[in-house]
């Protein structure tokens, strides 16, 4: 049974498979014929490669004897001929038989890499207002390719959405001037708006009360909760840890600290740092 991403192309379906399909996946077009021994040698290699990349590649097979109109339309002069289509346009080709390694090397120049897949996931998570997932995927993409400006901007924006304003500022500062586009300006605006929202008069008043009564643990934990709600997680954890250092058996402080840590996105450096501090206090 042929894989779902291996298709026989005719004049009836070529627009759907090649022009429309190449908007979603890289399409490998194999021009072949029954009488062509080289075609029979190459085709199993192409089918094997297609089966290895089901989400990224479609193998479109065109029998040039049966689909002479298509063969003429593409100007095929020798068999086998293989062409790559993306976004409705031919982007690469070769004639004759190539090894699996040679074909994969050619495909690697046109297939999305691991960072690109993670960037898509981060964008989807951001569109769904899932800030924690967006941060996790963007950080994974940036860790794979630190020179990818799209990953960097996504991580900076996700950092803002998760209340990591200092981290967002540090990331934005590394964006070169040539990349100071509309996305860059939007991130700067989000940082400023988030900074204003995280420094409300009520929060400042509570901080002043804690400064006047530093041993009031209940008040300090109330401040920790307010800081966490303002996405100022590191400061919130500092206050919870301050209570635990003075009162190790304080159940509310432990619970607040664990709740804050568990709410942090996967991959956030603050999470691993805070867990180490908390565990050192508990054990």
PATI-483475 format. One record per atom (N, C-alpha, C, O): x, z, y. Coordinates in steps of 0.02 Angstrom, whole numbers, padded with zeros to 5 digits, always signed. Each point is the difference from the previous one (the first is absolute). Layout:
PATI-483475
XZY;...
//
This chain:
PATI-483475
+00043+00000-00060;-00043+00000+00060;+00044+00000+00062;+00044+00042+00008;-00057-00090+00037;+00041-00006+00061;-00013+00059+00047;-00056+00025+00004;+00108-00005+00030;-00007+00054+00049;-00045-00024+00057;-00006-00059+00013;-00025+00107+00021;-00047-00016+00054;+00035-00034+00059;-00031-00036+00039;+00097+00048-00033;+00035-00030+00057;+00036-00065-00020;+00045-00022+00035;-00066-00008-00091;+00025-00066-00020;-00059-00047-00002;-00047+00011-00039;+00048-00064+00080;-00059-00041+00011;+00018-00074-00007;+00052-00022+00024;-00095-00016-00057;+00005-00073-00001;-00034-00027+00062;-00059+00015+00013;+00095-00055+00026;-00026-00023+00064;-00026-00071-00006;+00031-00043-00031;-00090+00031+00060;-00030-00066+00003;-00017-00016+00072;+00008+00042+00045;-00031-00102-00033;-00020-00020+00068;-00058+00043+00024;-00009+00009+00060;-00030+00018-00108;-00058+00040+00018;+00019+00071+00023;-00033+00027+00044;+00085+00002-00072;+00015+00070+00017;+00066+00009+00038;+00019+00057+00014;+00015-00112+00003;+00066+00009+00030;-00003+00034+00068;+00045+00037+00017;-00099-00048+00021;-00005+00033+00065;-00007+00075-00008;+00031+00039+00036;-00072-00019-00085;-00010+00071-00012;+00065+00033-00027;+00018+00054+00023;+00015-00088-00070;+00059+00030-00031;+00061-00002+00046;+00034+00050+00008;-00022-00108+00022;+00062-00009+00039;-00008+00023+00073;+00039+00041+00024;-00088-00068+00010;-00006+00014+00072;-00027+00070+00013;+00028+00038+00040;-00082-00021-00074;-00029+00067+00011;+00038+00053-00039;+00014+00055+00026;+00003-00070-00088;+00035+00049-00042;+00068+00020+00027;+00022+00056-00010;+00012-00103+00043;+00067+00015+00027;-00002+00044+00061;+00052+00022+00025;-00112-00008+00000;-00006+00049+00054;+00008+00071-00027;+00020+00046+00037;-00034-00037-00101;+00003+00066-00032;+00063+00010-00041;+00029+00054+00000;-00008-00107-00036;+00057+00005-00045;+00046-00059+00011;-00019-00051+00030;+00080+00058-00054;+00046-00057-00004;-00023-00044-00058;-00008+00024-00056;-00001-00089+00069;-00023-00047-00052;+00059-00043-00022;+00031-00034+00040;-00017+00036-00105;+00051-00043-00030;-00036-00060-00030;-00040+00008-00046;+00053-00068+00072;-00032-00060-00025;+00048-00035-00049;+00056-00017+00018;-00080+00008-00078;+00040-00034-00052;-00029-00069-00012;-00054-00006-00030;+00089-00046+00052;-00021-00069-00013;+00031-00022-00066;+00062+00001-00007;-00104-00020-00042;+00026-00014-00066;-00040-00057-00032;-00049-00024+00029;+00070+00003-00088;-00036-00050-00039;+00016+00010-00074;+00052+00028-00018;-00098-00051-00026;+00009+00010-00072;+00062-00034-00027;+00033+00026-00045;-00015-00083+00073;+00056-00039-00026;+00068+00027+00023;+00052-00023-00023;-00053+00071+00069;+00062+00025+00032;+00028+00059-00040;-00028+00055+00002;+00083-00066-00039;+00030+00053-00040;+00027+00056+00043;-00005+00059-00017;+00034-00076+00074;+00026+00051+00046;-00056+00045+00025;+00010+00060+00011;-00069-00090+00000;-00058+00039+00022;-00019+00052-00052;-00015+00057+00016;+00017-00078-00080;-00018+00046-00054;+00052+00055-00007;-00016+00055-00023;+00077-00070+00042;+00053+00050-00002;-00008+00051+00056;+00013+00060-00009;-00034-00084+00068;-00005+00043+00059;-00064+00043+00000;+00001+00057+00022;-00056-00086-00046;-00064+00034+00008;-00003+00070-00029;-00026+00045+00033;+00052-00032-00094;-00002+00069-00026;+00037+00050+00045;-00019+00058+00005;+00072-00082+00027;+00037+00044+00046;-00043+00019+00060;-00003+00058+00020;-00031-00108+00007;-00044+00012+00058;-00058+00046-00020;-00020+00044+00038;-00008-00055-00097;-00055+00042-00023;+00022+00072-00010;-00036+00048+00014;+00097-00040-00040;+00026+00068-00011;+00011+00035+00067;-00016+00059+00007;+00042-00095+00041;+00011+00029+00067;-00067+00019+00031;-00007+00053+00030;-00042-00098-00036;-00067+00014+00029;-00030+00063-00031;-00033+00039+00035;+00043-00030-00100;-00028+00059-00033;+00034+00064+00023;-00028+00054-00006;+00089-00060+00032;+00037+00059+00024;-00019+00020+00071;+00013+00056+00022;-00045-00103+00015;-00019+00013+00070;-00075-00015+00010;-00017-00042+00042;-00027+00075-00079;-00071-00018+00003;-00032+00012+00068;-00047-00035+00019;+00073+00084+00019;-00030+00017+00064;+00028-00041+00058;-00029-00004+00053;+00088-00027-00065;+00033-00034+00055;+00002-00076-00006;+00011-00035+00049;-00022+00009-00111;+00012-00071-00013;-00059-00031-00037;-00030+00031-00043;+00014-00094+00061;-00044-00042-00040;+00039-00061-00022;+00032-00033+00041;-00035+00017-00105;+00030-00061-00026;-00054-00054-00004;-00048+00007-00038;+00055-00059+00078;-00048-00055+00003;+00030-00061-00034;+00049-00029+00025;-00077+00009-00082;+00028-00055-00040;-00039-00064+00014;-00062-00002-00005;+00098-00050+00023;-00032-00065+00015;+00027-00052-00049;+00059-00018+00001;-00103-00006-00045;+00016-00054-00047;-00001-00066+00039;-00054-00024+00018;+00112-00004-00007;+00004-00059+00044;-00032-00062-00030;-00019-00046+00037;+00013+00042-00104;-00035-00056-00031;-00075+00004+00013;-00033-00050+00013;+00006+00111-00017;-00072+00009+00009;-00019+00007+00074;-00056-00016+00019;+00103+00039+00022;-00015+00011+00071;+00047-00043+00043;+00038+00026+00041;-00044-00091-00052;+00046-00047+00035;-00011+00002+00076;+00047-00009+00038;-00108+00020-00018;-00014+00003+00073;+00038+00058+00032;+00027-00007+00055;-00026+00064-00088;+00037+00057+00026;+00075-00013-00001;+00035+00017+00048;-00010-00047-00102;+00071-00015-00005;+00021-00047+00057;+00054+00008+00029;-00096-00057-00014;+00015-00046+00055;-00004+00036+00067;+00042-00011+00045;-00092+00053-00038;-00008+00037+00063;+00061+00044+00015;+00019+00007+00058;+00011+00021-00110;+00059+00042+00010;+00065-00040-00002;+00054+00029+00009;-00058-00093-00020;+00060-00042+00000;+00048+00015-00056;+00060-00002+00009;-00087+00016-00069;+00043+00017-00057;+00035-00063-00025;-00031-00050-00015;+00099+00055+00009;+00040-00058-00021;+00033+00012-00067;+00019-00049-00034;-00011+00112+00014;+00031+00014-00065;-00030+00063-00029;-00027+00042+00036;+00032-00035-00102;-00027+00058-00035;+00055+00033-00041;+00045-00034-00025;-00049+00100+00018;-00047+00045+00034;+00019+00012+00072;+00059+00000+00018;-00109+00010+00024;+00010+00022+00069;-00038+00065+00010;-00058+00006-00020;+00090+00042+00051;-00031+00064+00014;+00001+00012+00075;+00052-00006+00032;-00109+00024-00004;-00005+00014+00072;-00031+00069+00010;-00042+00022-00039;+00064+00012+00091;-00028+00065+00019;-00044-00008+00061;+00020-00031+00049;-00079+00059-00052;-00047-00002+00056;-00015+00071+00024;-00010+00045-00041;+00010-00036+00107;-00021+00064+00029;-00036-00015+00065;+00023-00040+00041;-00080+00073-00032;-00040-00009+00060;-00018-00073+00012;+00000-00024+00057;-00014-00011-00112;-00021-00070+00005;+00054-00050+00013;-00014-00058+00012;+00078+00080-00013;+00055-00045+00016;+00053+00002-00054;+00012+00053-00030;+00021-00111+00016;+00057+00000-00047;+00059+00035+00032;+00017-00013+00058;+00016+00058-00095;+00056+00038+00029;+00065-00009-00039;+00054+00018+00025;-00058-00047-00086;+00061-00010-00039;-00018-00044-00060;-00058-00007-00017;+00110-00023-00014;-00013-00042-00058;+00064-00013-00038;+00055+00011+00025;-00062-00035-00087;+00057-00025-00038;-00025-00049-00052;-00060-00001-00017;+00105-00041-00009;-00016-00047-00053;+00045+00015-00060;+00054+00028+00007;-00077-00048-00066;+00039+00011-00059;-00010+00070-00029;-00045+00036+00021;+00086-00019-00070;-00006+00064-00035;+00048+00051+00030;+00059-00015+00010;-00084+00074+00004;+00041+00056+00023;-00010+00059-00047;-00051+00005-00035;+00099+00039+00034;-00005+00060-00042;-00048+00050+00032;-00017-00005+00059;-00004+00053-00099;-00044+00053+00026;+00033+00038+00056;-00032+00016+00050;+00096-00002-00057;+00037+00037+00051;+00003-00039+00065;-00007+00028+00054;+00019-00093-00059;+00003-00042+00061;-00067-00003+00035;-00003+00003+00062;-00050-00008-00100;-00067-00004+00030;-00018+00067+00033;-00028+00001+00055;+00045+00054-00089;-00015+00065+00029;+00040+00012+00064;-00025+00031+00047;+00086-00055-00045;+00040+00006+00061;-00033-00038+00057;-00002+00025+00057;-00024-00083-00072;-00036-00040+00050;-00063+00037+00023;-00015+00002+00060;-00023+00026-00107;-00061+00035+00017;+00013+00062+00041;-00040+00018+00044;+00096+00016-00056;+00015+00062+00035;+00005-00009+00075;-00009+00047+00038;+00023-00109-00017;+00005-00014+00072;-00069-00005+00032;-00005+00002+00062;-00046-00007-00103;-00067-00011+00028;-00051+00053-00021;-00054+00004+00030;+00070+00036-00080;-00046+00052-00022;+00008+00063+00042;+00056+00016+00021;-00109+00020-00010;+00007+00063+00037;+00040+00050-00041;-00008+00005-00061;+00051+00033+00095;+00040+00051-00033;-00039+00065-00005;-00056+00005+00024;+00086+00046-00055;-00033+00065-00007;-00021+00030+00066;-00054+00030+00005;+00096-00038+00047;-00018+00027+00066;-00062-00034+00028;-00042+00033+00031;+00036-00098-00042;-00057-00037+00026;-00066+00024-00032;-00051+00006+00034;+00054+00008-00098;-00060+00024-00035;-00020+00069+00028;-00060+00014+00009;+00109+00028+00003;-00014+00067+00027;-00026-00004+00071;-00043+00040+00020;+00068-00087+00019;-00024-00010+00068;-00074-00019-00001;-00039+00026+00041;+00020-00069-00087;-00071-00019-00006;-00043+00061-00016;-00054+00009+00027;+00080+00033-00072;-00037+00060-00019;-00006+00048+00060;-00052+00031+00010;+00106-00026+00029;-00001+00043+00059;-00051-00025+00051;-00037+00039+00029;+00036-00105-00019;-00047-00029+00047;-00072+00011-00023;-00044+00015+00041;+00032-00022-00106;-00067+00011-00027;-00021+00073+00009;-00056+00014+00020;+00102+00031-00034;-00015+00072+00007;-00014+00017+00073;-00045+00040+00015;+00082-00071+00031;-00010+00013+00071;-00068-00027+00022;-00035+00032+00039;+00016-00091-00066;-00065-00029+00017;-00057+00044-00026;-00054+00001+00029;+00067+00035-00083;-00050+00045-00029;+00005+00071+00028;-00033+00046-00025;+00075-00037+00076;+00010+00065+00033;+00026+00053-00048;-00015+00059+00007;+00054-00081-00056;+00032+00046-00047;+00072+00010+00024;+00047-00031-00025;-00039+00077+00073;+00065+00008+00033;+00055+00023-00047;+00056-00023+00004;-00073+00068-00050;+00050+00026-00046;+00026-00055-00046;+00061-00006-00011;-00107-00035-00017;+00021-00055-00044;+00040-00052+00039;+00049-00027-00025;-00070+00013+00087;+00036-00049+00041;+00072+00023+00011;+00046-00040-00004;-00038+00104+00018;+00067+00027+00010;+00042-00006-00063;+00058-00021+00002;-00087+00038-00060;+00036-00002-00063;+00024-00071-00015;+00059-00010-00017;-00104-00039+00022;+00019-00069-00015;+00050-00028+00051;+00048-00034-00019;-00059+00050+00083;+00046-00025+00051;+00070+00029-00009;+00050-00035+00010;-00047+00099-00028;+00066+00031-00010;+00035-00030-00060;+00060-00011+00001;-00098-00001-00055;+00030-00031-00059;+00028-00070+00017;+00054-00018-00022;-00092-00020+00062;+00023-00067+00020;+00062+00005+00043;+00047-00038-00009;-00047+00085+00055;+00058+00008+00045;+00061+00025-00038;+00057-00019+00016;-00067+00062-00066;+00056+00023-00041;+00031-00057-00039;+00061-00001-00011;-00102-00047-00011;+00025-00058-00036;+00037-00048+00046;+00054-00025-00018;-00082+00014+00077;+00030-00049+00047;-00002+00030+00070;-00048-00008+00037;+00102+00042-00019;+00004+00032+00065;+00006-00048+00058;-00004+00021+00058;+00015-00085-00072;+00005-00050+00053;-00066-00037+00012;-00004-00044+00042;-00047+00063-00080;-00065-00033+00006;-00038+00031+00059;-00023+00057-00003;+00017-00096+00057;-00031+00027+00061;-00074+00014-00009;-00027+00046+00031;-00006-00084-00073;-00071+00013-00013;-00009+00067-00034;-00045+00039+00016;+00089-00025-00065;-00003+00065-00034;+00016+00057+00048;-00032+00052-00002;+00080-00063+00046;+00020+00051+00049;-00058+00016+00047;-00014+00058+00013;-00018-00109+00013;-00056+00011+00047;-00059+00033-00035;-00033+00044+00028;+00019-00066-00090;-00054+00032-00037;+00014+00074-00013;-00045+00042+00006;+00108-00027-00023;+00018+00070-00013;-00006+00041+00064;-00024+00056-00002;+00046-00084+00058;-00006+00036+00064;-00073+00013+00018;-00017+00055+00021;-00025-00105-00031;-00071+00008+00016;-00033+00050-00048;-00041+00041+00021;+00059-00045-00085;-00027+00047-00049;+00024+00071+00015;-00037+00048-00011;+00098-00042+00035;+00026+00066+00019;-00042+00030+00056;-00015+00059-00001;-00004-00100+00050;-00043+00023+00054;-00067+00024-00028;-00024+00054+00017;-00005-00095-00061;-00066+00016-00028;+00001+00063-00041;-00052+00033-00010;+00111-00015-00015;+00007+00062-00039;+00029+00057+00041;+00018+00052-00027;-00015-00062+00093;+00024+00054+00043;+00075+00009+00002;+00024+00050+00025;+00014-00099-00052;+00073+00004+00000;+00027-00032+00064;+00033-00052-00002;-00047+00083+00059;+00016-00031+00063;+00075-00006+00012;+00024-00051+00025;+00014+00103-00043;+00073-00004+00009;+00029-00054-00045;+00043-00038+00022;-00066+00035-00083;+00025-00052-00045;-00019-00069+00027;+00040-00046-00002;-00102+00040+00027;-00022-00064+00028;+00044-00021+00058;+00020-00058+00006;-00004+00106+00038;+00044-00015+00057;+00069-00022-00023;+00029-00048+00027;-00003+00082-00078;+00066-00018-00026;+00000-00070-00031;+00047-00039+00010;-00100+00023-00046;-00005-00067-00030;-00008-00054+00053;+00033-00052-00004;-00075+00065+00053;-00011-00049+00054;+00064-00014+00038;+00013-00056+00022;+00028+00108-00014;+00063-00007+00037;+00048-00048-00035;+00046-00025+00032;-00055+00014-00097;+00045-00045-00037;-00024-00072+00000;+00034-00044-00026;-00093+00031+00054;-00027-00069+00001;+00037-00039+00054;-00003+00019+00058;+00037-00074-00076;+00037-00039+00050;-00045-00032+00052;-00059-00011-00013;+00087-00003+00071;-00040-00025+00056;-00036-00065-00017;-00056-00012+00024;+00086-00030-00066;-00031-00063-00017;-00066+00010-00038;-00041-00046-00005;+00032+00107-00022;-00061+00016-00038;-00050+00040+00042;-00048+00028-00028;+00059-00024+00093;-00046+00038+00044;-00062-00042+00015;-00009-00023+00057;-00033+00014-00107;-00059-00042+00006;-00062+00043+00011;+00005+00059+00017;-00064-00089-00027;-00062+00037+00010;-00007+00059-00048;-00025+00053+00018;+00049-00061-00080;-00002+00055-00048;+00042+00059+00024;-00020+00058-00005;+00078-00074+00031;+00045+00052+00027;-00033+00038+00057;+00002+00061+00002;-00033-00098+00044;-00033+00032+00057;-00059+00042-00022;-00013+00054+00027;-00023-00077-00078;-00057+00038-00026;+00023+00066-00030;-00032+00052+00010;+00088-00054-00046;+00027+00062-00031;+00021+00049+00054;-00014+00060-00005;+00046-00085+00058;+00019+00044+00056;-00061+00034+00030;+00001+00060+00015;-00054-00099-00005;-00061+00028+00029;-00031+00052-00046;-00023+00052+00023;+00024-00065-00088;-00028+00048-00048;+00041+00065+00000;-00029+00055-00007;+00094-00060+00015;+00043+00060+00002;-00019+00043+00060;-00008+00060-00006;+00000-00092+00064;-00016+00038+00061;-00069+00032-00005;-00009+00058+00019;-00039-00096-00044;-00068+00028-00007;-00001+00058-00050;-00033+00050+00011;+00069-00058-00066;+00002+00053-00051;+00035+00062+00027;-00020+00056-00016;+00072-00066+00057;+00036+00057+00029;-00046+00039+00046;+00002+00062+00001;-00042-00097+00038;-00047+00034+00045;-00053+00038-00040;-00018+00057+00017;-00008-00088-00070;-00052+00032-00041;+00027+00061-00037;-00038+00047-00013;+00102-00048-00003;+00030+00055-00039;+00020+00059+00043;+00025+00050-00025;-00034-00056+00091;+00021+00053+00045;-00059+00020+00045;+00004-00004+00061;-00058+00026-00092;-00061+00018+00036;+00009+00067+00036;+00042+00040-00020;-00082-00027+00072;+00002+00065+00034;-00014+00058-00047;+00030+00053+00007;-00076-00063-00055;-00017+00053-00047;+00060+00018-00044;+00013+00059-00014;+00023-00110-00006;+00059+00011-00042;+00055+00036+00039;+00033+00045-00026;-00024-00066+00088;+00052+00033+00041;-00017+00073+00012;+00043+00043-00001;-00108-00029+00011;-00022+00069+00011;+00013+00043-00062;+00021+00058+00006;-00033-00087-00065;+00012+00037-00062;+00074+00012-00011;+00020+00053-00024;+00021-00102+00043;+00073+00009-00006;+00024+00057+00045;+00044+00039-00019;-00072-00035+00079;+00019+00053+00046;-00020+00069-00028;+00037+00048+00008;-00095-00045-00041;-00021+00064-00030;+00048+00022-00055;+00016+00059-00007;+00007-00108-00033;+00046+00016-00055;+00067+00023+00029;+00032+00045-00028;-00010-00075+00082;+00063+00020+00032;-00005+00073+00025;+00049+00037-00002;-00108-00018+00026;-00010+00068+00025;-00008+00050-00058;+00017+00059+00007;-00044-00083-00063;-00012+00045-00057;+00030-00031-00063;-00036-00021-00045;+00103+00018+00041;+00033-00036-00056;-00012+00031-00068;+00008-00034-00051;-00028+00098+00048;-00011+00033-00064;-00073-00002-00023;-00018+00028-00051;-00024-00062+00090;-00070-00008-00020;-00004-00060-00048;-00007-00057+00020;+00011+00072-00085;+00003-00053-00050;-00064-00040-00004;+00002-00060-00012;-00058+00093+00021;-00063-00036-00002;-00004-00052+00056;-00022-00056-00010;+00045+00076+00069;+00000-00045+00057;+00049-00058-00012;-00014-00057+00017;+00072+00072-00046;+00051-00051-00013;-00026-00051-00051;+00013-00060+00007;-00049+00083-00057;-00028-00046-00049;-00057-00042+00030;-00009-00057-00020;-00027+00086+00067;-00051-00039+00035;+00034-00057+00039;-00025-00056+00003;+00082+00072+00027;+00039-00051+00036;+00025-00053-00049;-00002-00060+00015;+00025+00082-00074;+00024-00048-00050;-00055-00049-00020;+00012-00060-00006;-00073+00086-00002;-00056-00042-00018;-00016-00050+00055;-00012-00059-00014;+00013+00082+00076;-00014-00045+00057;+00054-00053+00007;-00015-00058+00015;+00077+00077-00027;+00055-00049+00004;-00006-00053-00055;+00012-00059+00012;-00031+00081-00071;-00008-00048-00055;-00056-00049+00015;+00005-00059-00015;-00059+00084+00045;-00056-00045+00018;+00020-00049+00055;-00030-00053+00006;+00081+00071+00033;+00026-00045+00051;+00057-00043-00026;+00035-00033+00038;-00026+00033-00105;+00053-00039-00034;+00070+00023+00018;+00048-00037-00008;-00042+00098+00031;+00067+00028+00014;+00020+00044-00059;+00007+00061+00005;+00002-00095-00062;+00008+00035-00064;+00063+00042-00005;-00001+00055-00027;+00056-00081+00054;+00063+00037-00006;-00004+00066+00037;+00023+00052-00024;-00053-00053+00084;-00009+00062+00038;-00048+00047-00036;+00011+00061-00001;-00064-00090-00027;-00048+00041-00037;+00034+00036-00059;-00011+00059-00012;+00053-00096-00024;+00035+00030-00057;+00049+00053+00024;+00007+00052-00033;+00026-00063+00089;+00047+00050+00026;-00036+00067+00012;+00027+00053-00016;-00088-00057+00043;-00037+00062+00013;-00022+00033-00066;+00002+00061-00006;-00024-00101-00042;-00020+00029-00065;+00061+00032-00034;-00006+00054-00030;+00064-00087+00035;+00060+00028-00031;+00024+00063+00036;+00027+00046-00031;-00038-00044+00097;+00018+00061+00038;-00040+00060-00026;+00028+00054-00008;-00092-00065-00005;-00042+00054-00027;+00025+00020-00069;+00005+00059-00016;+00011-00108-00026;+00021+00014-00069;+00067+00037-00002;+00012+00041-00044;+00032-00056+00091;+00065+00034+00002;-00009+00075+00015;+00036+00042-00026;-00086-00028+00069;-00012+00070+00018;-00048+00035-00048;+00002+00061-00008;-00045-00102-00023;-00051+00029-00045;-00008-00046-00061;-00048-00038-00004;+00095+00042-00044;+00002-00047-00057;-00064-00001-00041;-00014-00050-00033;-00025+00103+00034;-00061+00002-00041;-00062-00027+00036;-00055+00003-00027;+00064-00030+00087;-00057-00024+00039;-00030-00063-00034;+00029-00054+00004;-00086+00063-00036;-00031-00055-00038;-00022-00057+00046;+00005-00059-00019;-00031+00075+00078;-00022-00052+00046;+00058-00044+00023;-00007-00061+00004;+00064+00092+00009;+00058-00039+00022;+00023-00047-00055;+00017-00058+00014;-00016+00082-00076;+00019-00043-00057;-00049-00058-00007;+00020-00058-00009;-00085+00074+00014;-00051-00052-00008;+00005-00051+00056;-00004-00060-00013;+00013+00082+00075;+00006-00046+00056;+00060-00046-00010;-00005-00061+00009;+00062+00091-00029;+00060-00040-00010;-00010-00052-00054;+00018-00058+00009;-00048+00078-00066;-00011-00047-00054;-00049-00055+00020;+00010-00058-00017;-00063+00077+00054;-00049-00050+00022;+00032-00052+00046;-00014-00059-00005;+00056+00082+00050;+00033-00046+00047;+00047-00046-00038;+00000-00061+00012;+00039+00089-00058;+00047-00041-00039;-00037-00051-00042;+00020-00058-00003;-00073+00079-00031;-00037-00045-00044;-00035-00056+00039;-00016-00053-00028;+00003+00065+00092;-00034-00052+00041;+00049-00051+00027;-00021-00051+00028;+00086+00064-00035;+00050-00047+00025;+00002-00063-00043;-00012+00004-00060;+00028-00062+00090;+00003-00062-00040;+00057+00003-00051;+00051+00033+00011;-00061-00068-00067;+00054-00006-00049;+00060-00034+00033;-00007-00050+00036;+00066+00078-00047;+00060-00029+00029;+00019+00029+00067;+00053-00016+00026;-00095+00059+00003;+00016+00031+00064;+00057+00050-00012;-00009+00047-00039;+00066-00055+00073;+00056+00047-00010;-00019+00072+00014;+00029+00046-00030;-00077-00035+00075;-00021+00068+00016;-00029+00035-00062;+00009+00061-00008;-00043-00098-00034;-00032+00030-00059;+00052+00031-00047;-00007+00057-00021;+00059-00095+00004;+00051+00027-00046;+00039+00057+00033;+00017+00049-00034;-00003-00055+00098;+00035+00053+00036;-00041+00065+00000;+00026+00054-00013;-00091-00061+00029;-00044+00059+00004;-00010+00032-00068;-00003+00061-00006;-00003-00102-00047;-00008+00028-00067;+00060+00042-00020;-00007+00054-00029;+00067-00078+00046;+00060+00038-00017;+00000+00068+00035;+00017+00051-00030;-00037-00052+00094;-00002+00063+00038;-00052+00048-00030;+00013+00059-00010;-00072-00087-00005;-00054+00042-00027;+00019+00030-00068;-00010+00059-00013;+00038-00101-00031;+00018+00024-00067;+00056+00052+00004;+00002+00046-00040;+00043-00054+00088;+00054+00049+00007;-00027+00068+00021;+00029+00052-00015;-00086-00052+00049;-00032+00062+00021;-00040+00032-00057;-00007+00061-00004;-00021-00104-00039;-00046+00024-00051;+00036+00022-00063;-00025+00043-00037;+00085-00072+00023;+00032+00014-00064;+00071+00026+00011;+00035+00015-00048;
//
